[in-house]
Amino acid sequence: MMNIGIAGAGVLGRLLAWRLIRAGHRVTVFDPADGPLARGAAGWTAAGMLSPSAELECADLQVFRDGLDSIGMWAEIVAALPGTPDFARRGSLLLAHRGDGGAARRLVDLIERKAPEAHRPRPLAAAALGELEPDIHGPALAWFLPHEGALDAPQFMRALYEGAQAADWRWSQPVEQTGEGFLTAADGRRHVFDHVFDARGLGQRPAQGPAAGCADVRGVRGEIFLVRAPDVRLARPVRLLHPRHNVYVVPRRDHHFIIGASEIESEDRSPVSLRTTVELLAAAHSVLPGLAEARIVHTETNLRPALRDNLPLIEQAAGLTRINGLFRHGWMIAPAMTARAIRQAGIPFPASGASAA
Ligand SMILES: Cc1cc2nc3c(=O)[nH]c(=O)nc-3n(C[C@H](O)[C@H](O)[C@H](O)COP(=O)(O)OP(=O)(O)OC[C@H]3O[C@@H](n4cnc5c(N)ncnc54)[C@H](O)[C@@H]3O)c2cc1C
């Protein structure tokens, strides 16, 4: 049994805590949030799409492979989590209106060039699209990505915490510094561990001075809408390929849908803008006309932690692992990234079965 400290209780921090507790280690987690349900982490705001092929638009083959492996791991993890949070593997759809066909085809070409053959977008005729998703009307072009999935991010944030209750959760305790085998809390106290994982996302950036590696992180603003539309049926995430926006609709439980997301180079966390509201909701409505009578339940803004190349990074030293840069696919790759980080740190961890999932 090892004594492990984790800085950050977002997607990575919670999943690390859950896995390490199940592997029999002693775990202490520090986070500035005032409790397990306080929605500071980007993980709360995420739409929860698990789309390795579609994300090739802005990712490399390693992210793709981690995404694919992670979908299999999530299937095992969900079976072991309390409350069985929503997780589905029904594929996803790419859609485009006729006038946007040029831009859409360029994106599909890009994915086709990067993805292994079995994971390339499959063109769908109108009748086949109608069978898969009868409430979609309007797009002239459609492609199916059969190996993709989705999860309900807030449900997973809760379930991972509940499944790792045996950890020592230190809420309202930001970490100021992490080092080899220690972390220093904002109250100046130094805590010593056998190993420390730094999963603070944007919190890894130093308050002053130059930053490199995981610390050279920036926030990319994203805005989403949670709407409820009892008359709309949608079984899987859809993305509308559009020259100016990447708009998606992701189904959630009880006729709820996430509509997202803006991607703005800004660390402004202020509420959703009028421009995003008009553009995203109009685009979503243009493929799912039934959304016209949807009720807007909630809007949310958060920052995706991204490094300079928009790729994720694990930095390993004796007694310290830093992970950052999960950008817009944190849920998609967190299981593979955390499993790799734990193994690289030399921490005993089962190789297979639900506890290793
Ligand atoms: C609008 C939007 C939509 C998204 N959609 C998707 C999607 O569909 N699919 C997908 O896979 N990903 C999606 N993402 C991305 C995903 O949410 C992130 O990649 C993921 O949350 C990154 O995980 P993380 O643990 O590194 O960071 P976070 O989840 O942000 O967690 C960081 C944690 O560190 C804590 N922290 C900060 N400072 C300190 C400190 N000083 N000391 C201790 N703790 C600290 C924070 O409070 C937080 O709890 C989306 C993100 C946004 C914003």
The ligand as an ORCA input file, in Angstrom:
! r2SCAN-3c Opt
* xyz 0 1
  C     -17.870     23.247    -22.727
  C     -16.996     22.019    -22.613
  C     -17.370     20.863    -23.277
  C     -16.588     19.714    -23.190
  N     -17.011     18.575    -23.810
  C     -16.268     17.448    -23.718
  C     -16.708     16.232    -24.322
  O     -17.789     16.182    -24.931
  N     -15.922     15.116    -24.220
  C     -14.735     15.126    -23.522
  O     -14.071     14.099    -23.475
  N     -14.302     16.271    -22.922
  C     -15.030     17.415    -23.004
  N     -14.596     18.576    -22.414
  C     -13.232     18.605    -21.854
  C     -13.106     18.054    -20.444
  O     -14.064     18.624    -19.594
  C     -11.695     18.390    -19.939
  O     -10.742     17.899    -20.861
  C     -11.444     17.746    -18.578
  O     -12.344     18.278    -17.637
  C     -10.018     17.962    -18.127
  O      -9.863     17.235    -16.923
  P      -8.868     17.740    -15.782
  O      -9.086     16.829    -14.617
  O      -7.507     17.903    -16.358
  O      -9.370     19.232    -15.453
  P     -10.677     19.688    -14.676
  O     -11.809     18.772    -14.927
  O     -10.870     21.142    -14.990
  O     -10.256     19.570    -13.142
  C      -9.211     20.332    -12.581
  C      -9.421     20.326    -11.064
  O      -8.298     20.941    -10.453
  C      -8.766     21.766     -9.410
  N      -7.775     22.792     -9.085
  C      -7.547     23.986     -9.724
  N      -6.591     24.659     -9.055
  C      -6.220     23.893     -7.996
  C      -5.296     24.049     -6.942
  N      -4.538     25.166     -6.813
  N      -5.159     23.060     -6.034
  C      -5.905     21.916     -6.137
  N      -6.802     21.716     -7.102
  C      -6.962     22.695     -8.025
  C     -10.064     22.351     -9.968
  O     -10.874     22.859     -8.901
  C     -10.651     21.121    -10.620
  O     -11.436     20.370     -9.706
  C     -15.379     19.733    -22.446
  C     -15.023     20.871    -21.738
  C     -15.822     22.010    -21.822
  C     -15.435     23.229    -21.042
*
